[in-house]
């Protein structure tokens, strides 16, 4: 028998022992699971209890009044929470609940953490709805509740809170009706009144008696007449042969059951039609105005004074007497009425009357006696308009004062245009002086001829040269912000600028220009112009000085650094003459007012750029007598025009004297200008 390699079979005792151990292990595992589940359940329950205590908030909700609780219900309408019976439980935040009950209006309460735990919702009862009607129904019916007016109309529809009410229906033609209304909550109430008419009487008399009476279009007899009628309004017509019919309205009401009339009948009148030329006048008959002249009634067998009037026309009157029932047409054709109108003004002006040109003042016109609108116009004056009504066959005079446009603007408080573009004007009171230079003055030139001048009119002169920015407003080109003086313009260009500036101010331009030529000046004008040479010299060496000075700054032939813009050492090598030891911080032209003003507020009289002045350039004949001049503006003609002052190119001290004068017409890089104007108009 061969041997086997299989292990020997286990013993029975050993097998029993292993099975018991497995059961024990399984039991232990089940126990451990049971313990773990129990622990988790316990912890979960404790957590739920803590949440109930700490997170969930409860509110007890009661409903008032007591009879509303019987069939009431409460529900949550917003917020986080839940209802259990009449209690609300929330998880925080705001919750709104709504209570409902039959015959009550819904009520709400909003609860949050600050609300009390016991909440009462009081419901309001639904009102009763009353509908009241009547037979017959009338729009004039007045419905009253407890004596107070509720509504006027054919019916009453209203809500009534619980209670007892007195309902009244009132109408002037019916006996008032009353009812007691008991209203319960939510009740639908209907009430109907059957109205009883008021009983009354109508009494109608007339003089003369026997007139026929119609009531509501139906013949009911002749006056005197007494009729029984129910309450109401009645259209009454009373008529008799040969008399004007009478129409009236009588009324029987609860307060006035008897309505009586006594009519004094008027004889039958006549009918007139008026044809009127011109129309729209006033037609009167015996002084009473007639509003409808196309057809109107008048008294018969009576003298009628018929008058027609209209402004501007001769009134007319006619007399008539018409028989009863007659018809007639009266015609009026009024003749125009004229007067004499004389119009004058302080200065000659073009006149229009009612829009029609009539020529220049003074003028005399024969015009109709109607309101006449007169308008006077004159260049550079504010136009004036007046309305006058001439008198018939008489002279009516109207004198109108025209104000210069410049003065009108000043009266209105409007600023000067020159100021608005940055110009400052300085008033100058001119005194007599000798222009030119004396024979012994150092550096004197042959053209500085002396002349005695005096003045009757004061002037305004600009404190600075006209700038590129100001000139750009005139041309419409260039840099409007530039503060450099305008240069490289001709004398005529400067003159055109002054005329433009005058027009902006409403002033009459000083210069008469045709094409490219100045043909004359208006000496009386206050318009802007170039300063005269005499005016320029006056402000440069006489104005508010104790004595004449050779230079703008005085009589010392010495320059201070940065005194004005002259040819300083920066121009060395570029031109033969310059001030070697002088500095002024500007090699070329400088912005206006870069240097200190003189004692009178004028800038750059002594430097920066030379200046065009008004005068023509002409030297008197050798040996000729130089007469004194008043308001001297230079010779009538000459070779070009005078240039005054010095510039950033001037490098010789004698040329800085105030009497130095140049001649020119054409643009130059160092020639600009300033403006002037008379303070008052001339003769």
C-alpha positions as semicolon CSV with decimal commas, in nm:
position;residue;x (nm);y (nm);z (nm)
1;X;0,000;0,000;0,000
2;X;0,150;0,333;-0,099
3;X;0,173;0,640;0,134
4;X;-0,032;0,961;0,073
5;X;0,101;1,323;0,096
6;X;-0,238;1,471;0,218
7;X;-0,252;1,614;0,574
8;X;-0,429;1,408;0,828
9;X;-0,797;1,493;0,892
10;X;-0,874;1,735;1,181
11;X;-0,996;1,612;1,499
12;X;-1,367;1,674;1,586
13;X;-1,282;1,860;1,906
14;X;-1,058;2,097;1,724
15;X;-1,334;2,177;1,472
16;X;-1,585;2,265;1,744
17;X;-1,340;2,497;1,909
18;X;-1,286;2,702;1,588
19;X;-1,661;2,752;1,525
20;X;-1,721;2,887;1,874
21;X;-1,443;3,144;1,827
22;X;-1,594;3,265;1,501
23;X;-1,934;3,314;1,662
24;X;-1,777;3,506;1,945
25;X;-1,596;3,740;1,699
26;X;-1,912;3,795;1,500
27;X;-2,105;3,882;1,812
28;X;-1,842;4,126;1,919
29;X;-1,855;4,302;1,581
30;X;-2,235;4,332;1,593
31;X;-2,214;4,474;1,941
32;X;-1,962;4,733;1,835
33;X;-2,183;4,839;1,539
34;X;-2,487;4,860;1,767
35;X;-2,296;5,075;2,014
36;X;-2,172;5,306;1,734
37;X;-2,521;5,348;1,589
38;X;-2,660;5,422;1,933
39;X;-2,392;5,681;1,995
40;X;-2,460;5,853;1,658
41;X;-2,833;5,854;1,726
42;X;-2,776;6,002;2,069
43;X;-2,545;6,273;1,931
44;X;-2,790;6,350;1,647
45;X;-3,077;6,378;1,890
46;X;-2,874;6,610;2,110
47;X;-2,784;6,823;1,807
48;X;-3,149;6,843;1,699
49;X;-3,245;6,941;2,053
50;X;-2,975;7,209;2,061
51;X;-3,093;7,341;1,721
52;X;-3,448;7,350;1,856
53;X;-3,327;7,549;2,155
54;X;-3,079;7,778;1,979
55;X;-3,192;7,816;1,614
56;X;-3,565;7,754;1,585
57;X;-3,784;8,038;1,721
58;X;-4,150;7,979;1,804
59;X;-4,443;8,224;1,808
60;X;-4,794;8,168;1,944
61;X;-5,047;8,348;1,719
62;X;-5,391;8,449;1,844
63;X;-5,679;8,590;1,635
64;X;-5,916;8,863;1,748
65;X;-6,211;8,911;1,779
66;X;-6,320;8,588;1,938
67;X;-6,594;8,504;1,682
68;X;-6,335;8,523;1,404
69;X;-6,137;8,234;1,555
70;X;-6,404;7,968;1,494
71;X;-6,335;7,914;1,127
72;X;-6,004;8,097;1,101
73;X;-5,687;7,978;0,935
74;X;-5,327;8,096;0,950
75;X;-5,067;8,041;0,682
76;X;-4,712;8,157;0,616
77;X;-4,691;8,381;0,308
78;X;-4,316;8,464;0,304
79;X;-3,994;8,384;0,490
80;X;-3,843;8,056;0,623
81;X;-4,056;7,869;0,880
82;X;-4,348;7,630;0,928
83;X;-4,684;7,630;1,103
84;X;-4,800;7,375;1,358
85;X;-5,156;7,460;1,448
86;X;-5,160;7,827;1,553
87;X;-4,787;7,828;1,626
88;X;-4,516;7,949;1,390
89;X;-4,162;7,815;1,401
90;X;-3,888;8,002;1,213
91;X;-3,520;7,948;1,138
92;X;-3,432;8,313;1,173
93;X;-3,494;8,609;0,944
94;X;-3,826;8,778;0,873
95;X;-4,150;8,582;0,826
96;X;-4,495;8,711;0,726
97;X;-4,811;8,520;0,816
98;X;-5,170;8,585;0,710
99;X;-5,487;8,510;0,905
100;X;-5,824;8,459;0,737
101;X;-6,179;8,416;0,864
102;X;-6,522;8,428;0,696
103;X;-6,680;8,776;0,687
104;X;-6,349;8,937;0,784
105;X;-6,076;9,103;0,586
106;X;-5,745;8,909;0,582
107;X;-5,487;9,034;0,833
108;X;-5,110;8,998;0,828
109;X;-4,825;9,015;1,076
110;X;-4,453;9,032;1,002
111;X;-4,226;8,869;1,265
112;X;-3,852;8,881;1,324
113;X;-3,605;8,823;1,608
114;X;-3,724;9,138;1,785
115;X;-4,091;9,032;1,786
116;X;-4,262;8,903;2,102
117;X;-4,339;8,530;2,125
118;X;-4,714;8,594;2,161
119;X;-4,865;8,770;1,860
120;X;-5,224;8,886;1,812
121;X;-5,374;8,954;1,467
122;X;-5,693;9,159;1,483
123;X;-5,918;9,113;1,181
124;X;-6,150;9,384;1,051
125;X;-6,504;9,280;0,961
126;X;-6,612;9,310;0,599
127;X;-6,852;9,605;0,539
128;X;-7,205;9,561;0,415
129;X;-7,268;9,666;0,052
130;X;-7,579;9,881;0,010
131;X;-7,748;9,939;-0,328
132;X;-8,041;10,187;-0,319
133;X;-8,267;10,277;-0,615
134;X;-8,590;10,468;-0,674
135;X;-8,896;10,486;-0,899
136;X;-8,887;10,714;-1,085
137;X;-8,510;10,750;-1,102
138;X;-8,372;11,103;-1,138
139;X;-8,016;11,229;-1,189
140;X;-8,098;11,520;-0,952
141;X;-8,174;11,282;-0,661
142;X;-7,968;11,348;-0,347
143;X;-7,883;11,047;-0,124
144;X;-7,803;11,119;0,241
145;X;-7,676;10,884;0,512
146;X;-7,735;10,999;0,870
147;X;-7,803;11,348;0,732
148;X;-7,473;11,372;0,544
149;X;-7,457;11,396;0,166
150;X;-7,344;11,066;0,013
151;X;-7,397;11,110;-0,359
152;X;-7,619;11,275;-0,622
153;X;-7,753;11,055;-0,900
154;X;-8,003;10,792;-1,001
155;X;-7,883;10,536;-0,742
156;X;-7,662;10,488;-0,439
157;X;-7,397;10,216;-0,410
158;X;-7,186;10,232;-0,094
159;X;-7,013;10,025;0,175
160;X;-7,134;10,046;0,535
161;X;-6,959;9,920;0,847
162;X;-7,173;9,721;1,091
163;X;-7,438;9,939;1,246
164;X;-7,769;10,117;1,204
165;X;-7,810;10,404;0,952
166;X;-8,076;10,651;0,844
167;X;-8,105;10,663;0,463
168;X;-8,278;10,965;0,303
169;X;-8,368;11,028;-0,063
170;X;-8,437;11,395;-0,148
171;X;-8,551;11,555;-0,477
172;X;-8,704;11,904;-0,517
173;X;-9,004;11,769;-0,712
174;X;-9,084;11,474;-0,479
175;X;-9,164;11,418;-0,111
176;X;-8,849;11,316;0,077
177;X;-8,830;10,943;0,166
178;X;-8,657;10,792;0,472
179;X;-8,554;10,438;0,571
180;X;-8,360;10,269;0,852
181;X;-8,080;10,041;0,729
182;X;-7,934;9,771;0,959
183;X;-7,598;9,666;0,821
184;X;-7,420;9,346;0,920
185;X;-7,071;9,251;0,820
186;X;-7,034;9,120;0,467
187;X;-7,406;9,158;0,399
188;X;-7,551;9,247;0,054
189;X;-7,829;9,506;0,109
190;X;-8,082;9,639;-0,144
191;X;-8,338;9,912;-0,085
192;X;-8,592;10,070;-0,321
193;X;-8,793;10,391;-0,279
194;X;-9,120;10,465;-0,459
195;X;-9,130;10,845;-0,484
196;X;-9,447;11,053;-0,445
197;X;-9,459;11,379;-0,645
198;X;-9,512;11,709;-0,467
199;X;-9,856;11,866;-0,533
200;X;-9,865;12,234;-0,620
201;X;-10,022;12,511;-0,827
202;X;-9,925;12,750;-1,109
203;X;-10,083;13,096;-1,119
204;X;-10,038;13,304;-1,437
205;X;-10,170;13,659;-1,496
206;X;-10,098;13,916;-1,767
207;X;-10,159;14,279;-1,853
208;X;-10,362;14,292;-2,068
209;X;-10,558;13,982;-1,964
210;X;-10,680;13,714;-2,205
211;X;-10,336;13,613;-2,334
212;X;-10,303;13,253;-2,446
213;X;-10,093;13,026;-2,224
214;X;-9,895;12,721;-2,341
215;X;-9,729;12,486;-2,091
216;X;-9,463;12,256;-2,234
217;X;-9,599;12,342;-2,579
218;X;-9,963;12,253;-2,493
219;X;-10,240;12,519;-2,483
220;X;-10,399;12,523;-2,137
221;X;-10,619;12,839;-2,142
222;X;-10,603;13,218;-2,118
223;X;-10,491;13,451;-1,842
224;X;-10,573;13,477;-1,558
225;X;-10,513;13,106;-1,503
226;X;-10,468;12,874;-1,202
227;X;-10,351;12,514;-1,259
228;X;-10,282;12,220;-1,031
229;X;-9,958;12,043;-1,117
230;X;-9,718;11,790;-0,971
231;X;-9,371;11,902;-0,874
232;X;-9,148;11,983;-1,171
233;X;-9,026;12,251;-1,413
234;X;-9,266;12,385;-1,677
235;X;-9,189;12,584;-1,992
236;X;-9,450;12,861;-2,014
237;X;-9,528;13,074;-2,323
238;X;-9,768;13,371;-2,300
239;X;-9,879;13,537;-2,626
240;X;-10,134;13,793;-2,741
241;X;-10,201;13,960;-3,073
242;X;-10,002;14,285;-3,115
243;X;-9,768;14,209;-2,823
244;X;-9,427;14,052;-2,786
245;X;-9,454;13,685;-2,676
246;X;-9,312;13,595;-2,336
247;X;-9,123;13,273;-2,262
248;X;-9,053;13,171;-1,903
249;X;-8,994;12,868;-1,679
250;X;-9,202;12,800;-1,366
251;X;-9,124;12,536;-1,106
252;X;-9,313;12,355;-0,828
253;X;-9,097;12,215;-0,548
254;X;-9,146;12,078;-0,198
255;X;-9,033;12,411;-0,056
256;X;-9,231;12,621;-0,306
257;X;-9,551;12,442;-0,400
258;X;-9,698;12,764;-0,548
259;X;-9,526;12,952;-0,835
260;X;-9,704;13,263;-0,965
261;X;-9,631;13,524;-1,236
262;X;-9,782;13,856;-1,346
263;X;-9,655;13,957;-1,692
264;X;-9,668;14,311;-1,829
265;X;-9,672;14,246;-2,200
266;X;-9,487;14,479;-2,434
267;X;-9,626;14,598;-2,766
268;X;-9,494;14,404;-3,063
269;X;-9,168;14,562;-3,186
270;X;-9,009;14,602;-3,526
271;X;-8,704;14,440;-3,687
272;X;-8,397;14,628;-3,811
273;X;-8,101;14,515;-4,020
274;X;-7,789;14,734;-4,035
275;X;-7,541;14,744;-4,324
276;X;-7,220;14,905;-4,199
277;X;-6,918;15,041;-4,385
278;X;-6,655;15,009;-4,252
279;X;-6,744;14,713;-4,031
280;X;-6,659;14,648;-3,665
281;X;-6,772;14,988;-3,535
282;X;-7,018;15,056;-3,252
283;X;-7,391;15,070;-3,336
284;X;-7,631;15,211;-3,073
285;X;-8,008;15,258;-3,065
286;X;-8,116;15,529;-2,821
287;X;-7,778;15,489;-2,652
288;X;-7,798;15,111;-2,609
289;X;-7,527;14,913;-2,797
290;X;-7,638;14,652;-3,050
291;X;-7,425;14,337;-3,047
292;X;-7,580;14,175;-3,356
293;X;-7,639;14,448;-3,617
294;X;-7,731;14,193;-3,887
295;X;-8,078;14,150;-3,727
296;X;-8,216;14,303;-3,406
297;X;-8,549;14,401;-3,247
298;X;-8,650;14,758;-3,168
299;X;-8,957;14,922;-3,013
300;X;-9,237;15,011;-3,254
301;X;-9,413;15,352;-3,254
302;X;-9,107;15,513;-3,093
303;X;-8,846;15,757;-3,224
304;X;-8,520;15,567;-3,268
305;X;-8,185;15,750;-3,265
306;X;-7,950;15,512;-3,446
307;X;-7,581;15,609;-3,432
308;X;-7,273;15,441;-3,583
309;X;-6,919;15,528;-3,472
310;X;-6,571;15,396;-3,539
311;X;-6,231;15,546;-3,451
312;X;-6,078;15,721;-3,751
313;X;-6,412;15,791;-3,913
314;X;-6,676;16,066;-3,894
315;X;-6,971;15,937;-3,687
316;X;-7,323;15,935;-3,839
317;X;-7,678;15,932;-3,693
318;X;-8,017;15,839;-3,840
319;X;-8,370;15,876;-3,691
320;X;-8,649;15,627;-3,756
321;X;-8,996;15,537;-3,629
322;X;-9,134;15,193;-3,719
323;X;-9,480;15,045;-3,696
324;X;-9,538;14,717;-3,506
325;X;-9,402;14,417;-3,695
326;X;-9,223;14,630;-3,955
327;X;-8,887;14,524;-4,103
328;X;-8,633;14,776;-4,234
329;X;-8,264;14,804;-4,329
330;X;-8,052;15,099;-4,216
331;X;-7,724;15,177;-4,399
332;X;-7,413;15,362;-4,282
333;X;-7,104;15,445;-4,490
334;X;-6,869;15,648;-4,272
335;X;-6,618;15,894;-4,419
336;X;-6,254;15,885;-4,298
337;X;-6,154;16,149;-4,046
338;X;-5,814;16,324;-4,079
339;X;-5,576;16,526;-3,870
340;X;-5,229;16,680;-3,911
341;X;-4,927;16,490;-3,767
342;X;-4,591;16,667;-3,724
343;X;-4,289;16,449;-3,636
344;X;-3,953;16,587;-3,525
345;X;-3,639;16,446;-3,363
346;X;-3,320;16,568;-3,202
347;X;-3,118;16,446;-3,504
348;X;-3,238;16,391;-3,862
349;X;-3,372;16,037;-3,896
350;X;-3,558;15,821;-4,146
351;X;-3,924;15,791;-4,046
352;X;-4,181;15,522;-4,116
353;X;-4,548;15,554;-4,022
354;X;-4,736;15,226;-3,991
355;X;-4,452;15,057;-4,176
356;X;-4,453;15,296;-4,472
357;X;-4,144;15,510;-4,537
358;X;-4,221;15,882;-4,511
359;X;-3,876;16,038;-4,554
360;X;-3,652;16,222;-4,311
361;X;-3,753;16,420;-4,004
362;X;-3,884;16,680;-3,955
363;X;-4,196;16,592;-4,152
364;X;-4,567;16,678;-4,161
365;X;-4,834;16,432;-4,274
366;X;-5,213;16,440;-4,308
367;X;-5,319;16,110;-4,155
368;X;-5,634;15,939;-4,042
369;X;-5,731;15,985;-3,677
370;X;-5,626;15,630;-3,594
371;X;-5,330;15,517;-3,382
372;X;-5,021;15,590;-3,591
373;X;-4,705;15,391;-3,516
374;X;-4,400;15,607;-3,586
375;X;-4,052;15,453;-3,606
376;X;-3,736;15,662;-3,643
377;X;-3,405;15,513;-3,753
378;X;-3,060;15,660;-3,793
379;X;-2,732;15,476;-3,837
380;X;-2,552;15,419;-3,506
381;X;-2,851;15,538;-3,304
382;X;-3,100;15,323;-3,115
383;X;-3,422;15,320;-3,316
384;X;-3,731;15,456;-3,139
385;X;-4,098;15,371;-3,183
386;X;-4,399;15,564;-3,053
387;X;-4,771;15,543;-3,121
388;X;-4,985;15,858;-3,134
389;X;-5,348;15,920;-3,228
390;X;-5,398;16,248;-3,416
391;X;-5,694;16,470;-3,335
392;X;-5,949;16,553;-3,604
393;X;-5,890;16,888;-3,777
394;X;-5,600;16,964;-3,547
395;X;-5,219;16,945;-3,542
396;X;-5,067;16,667;-3,330
397;X;-4,695;16,707;-3,263
398;X;-4,460;16,421;-3,173
399;X;-4,096;16,492;-3,085
400;X;-3,874;16,184;-3,048
401;X;-3,530;16,181;-2,888
402;X;-3,289;15,934;-3,046
403;X;-3,006;15,803;-2,829
404;X;-2,673;15,697;-2,981
405;X;-2,650;15,318;-2,978
406;X;-2,330;15,342;-2,775
407;X;-2,504;15,543;-2,500
408;X;-2,810;15,316;-2,508
409;X;-2,591;15,016;-2,438
410;X;-2,419;15,196;-2,151
411;X;-2,759;15,281;-1,998
412;X;-2,844;14,910;-2,017
413;X;-2,525;14,827;-1,829
414;X;-2,372;14,635;-2,120
415;X;-1,990;14,618;-2,111
416;X;-1,774;14,780;-2,375
417;X;-1,688;14,543;-2,658
418;X;-1,331;14,672;-2,638
419;X;-1,315;14,562;-2,274
420;X;-1,459;14,222;-2,363
421;X;-1,163;14,155;-2,595
422;X;-0,910;14,273;-2,336
423;X;-0,867;14,640;-2,422
424;X;-0,820;14,891;-2,140
425;X;-0,894;15,254;-2,227
426;X;-0,748;15,541;-2,024
427;X;-0,925;15,880;-2,013
428;X;-0,701;16,173;-2,104
429;X;-0,781;16,539;-2,031
430;X;-0,591;16,730;-2,298
431;X;-0,429;17,069;-2,235
432;X;-0,267;17,318;-2,471
433;X;0,101;17,248;-2,541
434;X;0,372;17,284;-2,805
435;X;0,424;16,970;-3,007
436;X;0,757;16,896;-3,174
437;X;1,096;16,970;-3,014
438;X;1,281;17,292;-2,937
439;X;1,581;17,384;-3,150
440;X;1,830;17,320;-2,871
441;X;1,715;16,966;-2,785
442;X;1,997;16,714;-2,819
443;X;1,942;16,479;-3,113
444;X;1,666;16,692;-3,264
445;X;1,576;16,612;-3,626
446;X;1,465;16,856;-3,896
447;X;1,110;16,717;-3,915
448;X;1,031;16,781;-3,547
449;X;0,866;17,115;-3,626
450;X;0,705;17,292;-3,332
451;X;0,334;17,380;-3,341
452;X;0,101;17,527;-3,077
453;X;-0,205;17,304;-3,027
454;X;-0,509;17,321;-2,802
455;X;-0,810;17,096;-2,752
456;X;-1,184;17,120;-2,697
457;X;-1,253;16,746;-2,666
458;X;-1,100;16,493;-2,430
459;X;-1,006;16,145;-2,546
460;X;-0,974;15,783;-2,440
461;X;-0,653;15,606;-2,549
462;X;-0,578;15,234;-2,514
463;X;-0,324;15,143;-2,249
464;X;-0,147;14,893;-2,476
465;X;-0,087;14,823;-2,841
466;X;-0,357;14,625;-3,021
467;X;-0,265;14,257;-2,991
468;X;-0,258;13,980;-3,250
469;X;-0,544;13,814;-3,062
470;X;-0,761;14,128;-3,078
471;X;-0,678;14,184;-3,444
472;X;-0,764;13,818;-3,521
473;X;-1,121;13,886;-3,408
474;X;-1,139;14,152;-3,678
475;X;-0,994;13,942;-3,961
476;X;-1,134;13,607;-3,849
477;X;-0,786;13,460;-3,889
478;X;-0,493;13,405;-3,659
479;X;-0,440;13,317;-3,295
480;X;-0,708;13,482;-3,081
481;X;-0,508;13,407;-2,766
482;X;-0,186;13,580;-2,876
483;X;-0,079;13,872;-2,656
484;X;0,192;13,996;-2,893
485;X;0,132;14,337;-3,053
486;X;0,001;14,314;-3,409
487;X;0,268;14,424;-3,659
488;X;0,329;14,399;-4,031
489;X;0,003;14,579;-4,111
490;X;-0,040;14,897;-4,314
491;X;-0,180;15,225;-4,191
492;X;-0,501;15,148;-4,385
493;X;-0,527;14,806;-4,214
494;X;-0,505;14,977;-3,876
495;X;-0,774;15,226;-3,978
496;X;-1,004;14,945;-4,096
497;X;-0,965;14,782;-3,755
498;X;-1,072;15,102;-3,575
499;X;-1,385;15,131;-3,793
500;X;-1,471;14,765;-3,720
501;X;-1,426;14,824;-3,348
502;X;-1,660;15,127;-3,368
503;X;-1,929;14,917;-3,534
504;X;-1,904;14,653;-3,260
505;X;-1,971;14,927;-3,004
506;X;-2,261;15,082;-3,201
507;X;-2,051;15,392;-3,270
508;X;-2,043;15,582;-3,598
509;X;-1,710;15,492;-3,769
510;X;-1,461;15,777;-3,771
511;X;-1,312;15,703;-4,113
512;X;-1,489;15,714;-4,451
513;X;-1,340;15,435;-4,663
514;X;-1,411;15,359;-5,027
515;X;-1,226;15,063;-5,170
516;X;-0,864;15,092;-5,057
517;X;-0,871;15,462;-4,984
518;X;-0,975;15,680;-4,692
519;X;-1,189;15,950;-4,850
520;X;-1,263;16,151;-4,537
521;X;-1,332;16,151;-4,166
522;X;-1,627;16,230;-3,941
523;X;-1,482;16,481;-3,699
524;X;-1,799;16,479;-3,484
525;X;-1,786;16,100;-3,439
526;X;-1,692;15,932;-3,114
527;X;-1,585;15,625;-3,308
528;X;-1,248;15,461;-3,262
529;X;-0,954;15,596;-3,458
530;X;-0,577;15,620;-3,442
531;X;-0,444;15,874;-3,189
532;X;-0,333;16,198;-3,349
533;X;0,036;16,286;-3,332
534;X;-0,050;16,573;-3,097
535;X;-0,243;16,340;-2,864
536;X;0,038;16,083;-2,873
537;X;0,302;16,344;-2,786
538;X;0,080;16,486;-2,511
539;X;0,053;16,155;-2,325
540;X;0,420;16,078;-2,394
541;X;0,578;16,395;-2,252
542;X;0,315;16,629;-2,100
543;X;0,027;16,433;-1,940
544;X;0,028;16,483;-1,561
545;X;0,388;16,609;-1,568
546;X;0,507;16,926;-1,401
547;X;0,698;17,017;-1,718
548;X;0,764;16,882;-2,065
549;X;1,009;16,588;-2,083
550;X;1,228;16,486;-2,373
551;X;1,177;16,113;-2,310
552;X;0,875;15,920;-2,194
553;X;1,050;15,848;-1,864
554;X;1,192;16,200;-1,810
555;X;1,486;16,414;-1,923
556;X;1,780;16,191;-1,822
557;X;1,945;16,025;-2,120
558;X;2,007;15,710;-1,917
559;X;1,848;15,363;-1,954
560;X;1,763;15,133;-1,669
561;X;1,784;14,757;-1,729
562;X;1,456;14,608;-1,845
563;X;1,304;14,955;-1,876
564;X;1,147;14,877;-2,213
565;X;1,203;14,658;-2,519
566;X;1,488;14,819;-2,719
567;X;1,774;14,682;-2,931
568;X;1,987;14,533;-2,653
569;X;2,319;14,346;-2,674
570;X;2,147;14,033;-2,811
571;X;2,128;14,212;-3,149
572;X;2,505;14,260;-3,164
573;X;2,622;14,151;-3,507
574;X;2,271;14,168;-3,657
575;X;2,240;14,545;-3,690
576;X;2,482;14,838;-3,658
577;X;2,314;15,015;-3,366
578;X;2,228;14,854;-3,031
579;X;2,269;14,929;-2,662
580;X;2,582;14,737;-2,565
581;X;2,529;14,740;-2,186
582;X;2,148;14,700;-2,187
583;X;1,934;14,390;-2,126
584;X;1,557;14,368;-2,166
585;X;1,498;13,987;-2,180
586;X;1,345;14,002;-2,531
587;X;1,545;13,989;-2,852
588;X;1,238;14,041;-3,068
589;X;0,886;14,171;-3,006
590;X;0,752;14,115;-2,651
591;X;0,394;14,053;-2,533
592;X;0,215;14,377;-2,452
593;X;0,249;14,502;-2,092
594;X;0,569;14,298;-2,040
595;X;0,732;14,608;-1,894
596;X;0,626;14,852;-1,629
597;X;0,364;15,110;-1,731
598;X;0,441;15,482;-1,724
599;X;0,302;15,710;-1,455
600;X;-0,037;15,728;-1,633
601;X;-0,083;15,355;-1,695
602;X;0,032;15,345;-2,059
603;X;0,250;15,051;-2,164
604;X;0,525;15,043;-2,430
605;X;0,505;15,409;-2,533
606;X;0,885;15,412;-2,538
607;X;0,958;15,071;-2,695
608;X;0,857;14,724;-2,816
609;X;0,692;14,843;-3,144
610;X;0,653;15,182;-3,311
611;X;0,299;15,308;-3,366
612;X;0,087;15,434;-3,653
613;X;-0,087;15,763;-3,569
614;X;-0,366;15,939;-3,754
615;X;-0,173;16,227;-3,915
616;X;-0,062;16,247;-4,275
617;X;0,313;16,315;-4,304
618;X;0,393;16,657;-4,449
619;X;0,666;16,908;-4,370
620;X;0,576;17,277;-4,390
621;X;0,760;17,486;-4,646
622;X;1,088;17,629;-4,524
623;X;1,032;17,962;-4,350
624;X;0,653;17,920;-4,351
625;X;0,458;18,043;-4,049
626;X;0,321;17,754;-3,840
627;X;-0,026;17,856;-3,719
628;X;-0,171;17,736;-3,388
629;X;-0,429;17,460;-3,422
630;X;-0,734;17,347;-3,226
631;X;-0,808;16,973;-3,208
632;X;-0,526;16,925;-3,458
633;X;-0,542;16,603;-3,663
634;X;-0,255;16,679;-3,897
635;X;-0,254;16,801;-4,257
636;X;-0,528;16,698;-4,496
637;X;-0,284;16,506;-4,712
638;X;0,083;16,416;-4,731
639;X;0,344;16,158;-4,826
640;X;0,235;15,864;-4,614
641;X;0,152;15,882;-4,245
642;X;0,335;15,956;-3,924
643;X;0,488;15,679;-3,711
644;X;0,574;15,756;-3,347
645;X;0,777;15,589;-3,075
646;X;1,064;15,341;-3,066
647;X;1,084;14,962;-3,100
648;X;1,285;14,650;-3,020
649;X;1,503;14,746;-3,323
650;X;1,588;15,098;-3,192
651;X;1,949;15,112;-3,072
652;X;2,026;15,487;-3,053
653;X;1,936;15,698;-2,752
654;X;1,833;16,013;-2,950
655;X;1,571;15,804;-3,132
656;X;1,401;15,726;-2,798
657;X;1,288;16,088;-2,760
658;X;0,909;16,144;-2,762
659;X;0,932;16,400;-3,047
660;X;1,090;16,159;-3,295
661;X;0,869;16,098;-3,597
662;X;0,889;15,867;-3,897
663;X;0,704;15,851;-4,226
664;X;0,546;15,545;-4,385
665;X;0,240;15,369;-4,524
666;X;0,338;15,008;-4,569
667;X;0,362;14,723;-4,319
668;X;0,678;14,686;-4,111
669;X;0,782;14,416;-3,861
670;X;0,823;14,669;-3,579
671;X;0,518;14,895;-3,641
672;X;0,186;14,840;-3,464
673;X;-0,077;15,076;-3,328
674;X;-0,302;15,166;-3,038
675;X;-0,656;15,312;-3,057
676;X;-0,823;15,629;-2,937
677;X;-1,167;15,787;-2,945
678;X;-1,321;16,117;-2,840
679;X;-1,496;16,119;-2,505
680;X;-1,783;16,337;-2,627
681;X;-1,938;16,403;-2,966
682;X;-1,823;16,708;-3,159
683;X;-2,024;16,987;-3,315
